[in-house]
Amino acid sequence: MALAVVYAAGTGHVVGALALTGVAAPADAAALVGRALPLRVPLGGGRTATLPLNAGGLAVAAVDEEPEVLTDPLAFAVELTAEGTPGPALLRLAEWGGDGVALAADGLTVTVRVAATRPARVVALVSDDQDTRVLAGEIPAQQDRVKLPVTLVPGSTHGVLVLVAGWAGRLEKAAVT
């Protein structure tokens, strides 16, 4: 069995994994996922938010066997070589804790447990009816949070995907306070 992962090129987060037998994974993410990889979040009341990750921002890597990546892909990232190419090793990412994602009418606040030693890239997707808002920023060095601007309706509920370099990805439902 060969293990291949689809990962977010900007942060290294694994967003999908495949156990392959007898074939190699295609080098192009679009060959595996189409135009986008849809991640889904149940919102309650029979509603589901779909957060599509554009295939242009995804990459594919053959990696060492790690069975847990098949059940919890967002807990892992690809280890990039000095040249920026993916190596075969997967990195287990640090967990954030409970209240790291907070939606407000004027933005999404992302808080990690420990201040970053260097700037940490942040990419977030927020569902909004038929659209998905893509937010980007970084947690500055020596800080533990960043607020990404987005305008949302108070009391509304959204699907949220947050990827912070070095930290496990979060895919969850969040209400605007």
N, C-alpha and C positions, 0 to 999 in steps of 0.2 A: 504494500500500500504506500502511495506517495501522498504527502499532504501539501496542499497549495492554499494560499490565503489571498483574499482581496483586501487591500488596505487603502486607507486615506493617504494619498501621497504627501499632503501637507503636514500631517502630524504623525504618521506611521501607524495609527490605530488600525487593528484588524477589524473589519466590518463583516466578514464572511469567511468561511473555511470549507474546503472540500477534501474528502478522502477519495483519492483516485486509484483505480486499479487498471493497470495495463496501458494507460494513456497519460500523456503529460498535459498539464493545464496550458491553455493558450496564453501567450505573452500579453495580449491585449485584454484589458478588463471588459471592454464593450463586448467582446466575443462571449464572455461569461454572463454578464448582467444586462446586456442591451444598452439602451441610452442612459439608464439610471438603475441603481439598486434601491428598491423601496424598503425602508424600515418602517414597521408599523407599531403604533402605541394605542392600546385600548383606552378610550376616554370615558367610558361608562355610558349607560343609556343606549347601548347598541351602536355607539359611534366609535370610529377608529380613525386616528390621524395617520396619514402616510407621509413619511419624510424621505423624499428621493435624493440619494447621493448621485450626482452627475458622474457618469462613467469617465469623463475627462479629468476628474480629480481623483480617480482611483487607479491603482496599479495591482499587479499580480506577482506573487513570489512563491517559489518552491521553498518549503521550510522543513526543519527537522520535525520528527513526530512529536506532537504534544496533544494528547487526546482531549484535554480540557478546552482547547481552543474551539473544538467543534460545538461545545455546549455554552461557552461564555466568551465569544470572540472579542468583545469590547474590553476584556480584562488583559488583552495582549497587544503588543506592538511589534513591528518588524524592526530588527536591529539593522541599521544602515552602516555600511562600511565608510571609511574615510573618503572614498570617491562618491558616496551618496547612493550606491547600489545596495539593494537588500541582501543581507547575508542569510544563512540558513537558520540562524538562531532567532527564537521569539523571546521577547522580554515580557515578564509578568509585571503589569503596571500597578502602582500604588492606588489603594482605595481612598476615596475622598472623605467619607463620613456621610451623615444623613442629610443635612440641610445645605448642600453646596450649590443648589440651583434655585433661584428665586426670581419669579416674574413679577414685574410691576407695570403699571400703565405706560411708563416711560423707558423701560429697559429690562434686560436680563442681567442679573448679577450672578457671577460665577465665583464661588469661594472654595479654595482647597484647604486642607488641614494644616499645611506647613508652608511658610513663605518660600517663594521660588528663589533659588540661588542665582539663577539667570533668567532672562525673560522666557516665558512659556507661551507658545502660540496657542490661541483658542479659536476654534471653529464651532459654531452653533447653528442648528437648524430649528426653526420654530414654525409649527403648522399654524395656518390662519385661514380657515374655511377652505377654499380651493387652492390657495397659494402656500408656498413655503418661503419663509424669510431666511436668508442665509446671512449670518453675522460673523464677523471676524475681528480679532484683536489680539492682545497679549496681556498676560499678567506680568507687570514689571518685576525686575529683580528686587528682592527683599520685600515683596508684597505678597498677599495671599488671595487677592481678589481683583476682579475687573468688572466694570459695568458696560455692557454693550447696548447702545441705543436702539430701541425699537418701540413703536407706538402700538399699544394693545388696548382692548376694551376691558375696563375693570370688571372683575367677576367672571370673565371668560376662561375656558379651559383649553389647553393646547398640548400637543405632543412636542417634546423637546429632545433633541440629540445634542449633547455637549461633548466635544473632544478637546482635552487640554493636554498638550505634550507632556509626557511623563506620568500622567494620571489615567486611570481606567476610564473608559468612555461611559457616559450616562445617557440612557434612553428611557424617558419617563413621561408621565403626565404631570402637568403643572398648572395651577390656577393663578390667575392674575390677582394680586392683592391691591 
